[in-house]
Amino acid sequence: MRMSTKAQYAVRALVSLNMICDGRPVSIKEVSEREKISLNYLEQLFVKLRRGGIVNSVRGPGGGYLLARPAADIRIDQIIDTVEEALMPLSCMNTDGSCGCNSECITQSIWQGLGNQIRNFLASVTLEDLTNDGRRHLAKLTVNS
């Protein structure tokens, strides 16, 4: 299963936002430059993230984006659900996890199980977890430089 760039970029952008915000709004341009993700693409993702209650926007000079709630309360599956249509291991699966092939598919239970495992794993990881991982990674890079 391959996750789309929407999901990958949304998660990366939110980790970056959380790492640099320090309680202040962060411009989407700053996140774009830091993560080397197209500004236009990020703008589209952040519209979805704002509508999904993941981020809040602040207008005006010094404006930008902030997390709508603590990073420890934002799960990775929530981020993906906000920017993606569905998180399914196969294209033939319906958004509720059922098999689109109906009773013809004799292997549907394995794919449903895989989908559940993926979802459970992503639900067990928070944005705070990834932010802490990112900070540790950057610390190692700094020490090794």
Backbone torsions as a table, in degrees:
resi	resn	phi	psi	omega
1	MET	NA	134.4	176.7
2	ARG	-112.1	131.7	175.7
3	MET	-85.0	145.6	-178.4
4	SER	-72.4	164.6	176.4
5	THR	-66.1	-27.8	176.7
6	LYS	-55.3	-50.2	-177.8
7	ALA	-66.7	-46.7	-179.0
8	GLN	-60.3	-47.7	-177.6
9	TYR	-68.3	-38.3	179.0
10	ALA	-62.4	-45.0	-179.9
11	VAL	-65.6	-47.3	178.6
12	ARG	-58.6	-44.7	-177.8
13	ALA	-64.5	-39.2	-179.6
14	LEU	-72.0	-35.3	174.5
15	VAL	-63.0	-45.5	179.3
16	SER	-61.9	-46.0	177.4
17	LEU	-56.1	-46.3	-179.0
18	ASN	-66.5	-33.7	-179.5
19	MET	-70.7	-31.1	-172.5
20	ILE	-108.9	-5.1	-170.6
21	CYS	-71.5	-42.7	-178.1
22	ASP	46.9	39.3	177.4
23	GLY	81.8	-2.2	179.5
24	ARG	-107.8	151.5	175.3
25	PRO	-63.7	142.3	-179.2
26	VAL	-114.2	132.4	179.4
27	SER	-71.1	146.0	179.0
28	ILE	-65.4	-27.3	177.5
29	LYS	-64.4	-39.9	179.1
30	GLU	-62.8	-42.6	178.0
31	VAL	-66.1	-42.1	179.8
32	SER	-58.8	-46.5	-179.4
33	GLU	-67.8	-41.1	-178.6
34	ARG	-64.9	-42.0	-176.4
35	GLU	-95.7	-5.6	-178.6
36	LYS	56.0	47.8	176.6
37	ILE	-116.6	137.0	-179.7
38	SER	-50.2	132.3	179.7
39	LEU	-59.9	-43.8	-179.9
40	ASN	-61.7	-41.2	179.9
41	TYR	-65.1	-43.7	178.8
42	LEU	-64.3	-38.5	178.0
43	GLU	-58.2	-42.8	178.5
44	GLN	-64.0	-42.2	179.6
45	LEU	-65.8	-41.5	-177.3
46	PHE	-69.6	-27.3	172.6
47	VAL	-61.8	-45.7	178.7
48	LYS	-65.9	-41.1	180.0
49	LEU	-65.6	-35.4	177.4
50	ARG	-69.5	-45.6	178.4
51	ARG	-62.4	-31.9	-179.6
52	GLY	-83.4	1.2	177.4
53	GLY	76.4	20.2	178.6
54	ILE	-88.6	-39.6	179.0
55	VAL	-127.4	159.9	171.1
56	ASN	-116.9	148.1	177.2
57	SER	-106.3	146.9	177.5
58	VAL	-122.2	122.8	-178.3
59	ARG	-88.1	164.1	173.1
60	GLY	92.1	-179.0	178.7
61	PRO	-59.2	135.1	-177.5
62	GLY	77.2	8.7	179.8
63	GLY	-78.4	178.9	-179.2
64	GLY	158.4	-143.2	-177.9
65	TYR	-124.6	147.0	174.4
66	LEU	-132.3	155.8	172.7
67	LEU	-66.0	141.3	-178.8
68	ALA	-77.0	-19.3	177.3
69	ARG	-152.0	169.4	-178.3
70	PRO	-56.5	144.5	-178.5
71	ALA	-58.6	-30.4	178.9
72	ALA	-67.8	-17.5	180.0
73	ASP	-99.8	2.4	179.7
74	ILE	-109.2	114.2	180.0
75	ARG	-90.9	151.3	-177.6
76	ILE	-63.2	-36.1	177.9
77	ASP	-63.1	-32.1	178.1
78	GLN	-66.5	-41.0	178.1
79	ILE	-62.0	-48.5	-178.3
80	ILE	-63.5	-44.1	178.3
81	ASP	-60.4	-31.8	-178.1
82	THR	-70.9	-36.4	-176.5
83	VAL	-101.4	-15.4	-178.4
84	GLU	-107.6	161.0	173.7
85	GLU	-77.1	-43.5	-179.8
86	ALA	-160.6	154.4	177.7
87	LEU	-114.7	91.1	-177.8
88	MET	-126.9	144.0	-178.1
89	PRO	-73.2	-20.4	179.6
90	LEU	-131.8	148.6	-178.8
91	SER	-68.5	-20.8	-178.3
92	CYS	-83.7	-3.7	-179.5
93	MET	-84.8	142.1	176.4
94	ASN	-77.5	162.7	-177.1
95	THR	-62.7	-21.5	178.1
96	ASP	-86.8	2.5	178.6
97	GLY	92.1	-3.9	178.8
98	SER	-80.8	161.4	-177.3
99	CYS	-82.3	128.8	178.8
100	GLY	-75.2	-9.8	-179.7
101	CYS	-89.5	0.5	-178.1
102	ASN	62.2	-138.2	-174.9
103	SER	-80.8	-4.8	-179.5
104	GLU	-68.1	-27.9	-174.0
105	CYS	-87.1	110.1	-179.3
106	ILE	-84.8	-6.1	-179.8
107	THR	-108.3	10.7	-173.8
108	GLN	-60.1	-30.2	-177.4
109	SER	-65.3	-34.6	179.5
110	ILE	-68.3	-39.3	-179.0
111	TRP	-72.4	-36.6	175.7
112	GLN	-65.5	-40.4	177.4
113	GLY	-63.2	-42.0	177.7
114	LEU	-62.6	-45.1	178.1
115	GLY	-58.8	-41.9	178.7
116	ASN	-65.4	-40.5	178.7
117	GLN	-63.5	-43.5	179.0
118	ILE	-62.0	-49.6	-178.8
119	ARG	-60.5	-45.2	179.9
120	ASN	-62.2	-40.3	178.2
121	PHE	-63.2	-49.3	-178.7
122	LEU	-64.4	-30.6	177.4
123	ALA	-73.8	-17.9	-178.7
124	SER	-88.8	-6.6	-177.8
125	VAL	-111.2	131.2	178.9
126	THR	-104.0	165.6	175.5
127	LEU	-62.3	-34.1	177.0
128	GLU	-63.7	-40.6	177.1
129	ASP	-57.5	-48.0	-178.5
130	LEU	-68.9	-35.0	177.4
131	THR	-64.1	-43.8	177.3
132	ASN	-63.0	-41.2	175.4
133	ASP	-59.9	-43.1	179.1
134	GLY	-62.7	-41.3	178.0
135	ARG	-64.2	-42.2	177.3
136	ARG	-63.0	-41.3	179.5
137	HIS	-62.0	-46.5	179.0
138	LEU	-64.3	-36.5	177.9
139	ALA	-63.0	-41.3	177.6
140	LYS	-63.6	-41.9	179.3
141	LEU	-62.3	-39.3	-178.9
142	THR	-67.4	-41.4	179.9
143	VAL	-67.0	-38.2	-177.0
144	ASN	-81.7	-6.0	-178.9
145	SER	-81.3	NA	NA
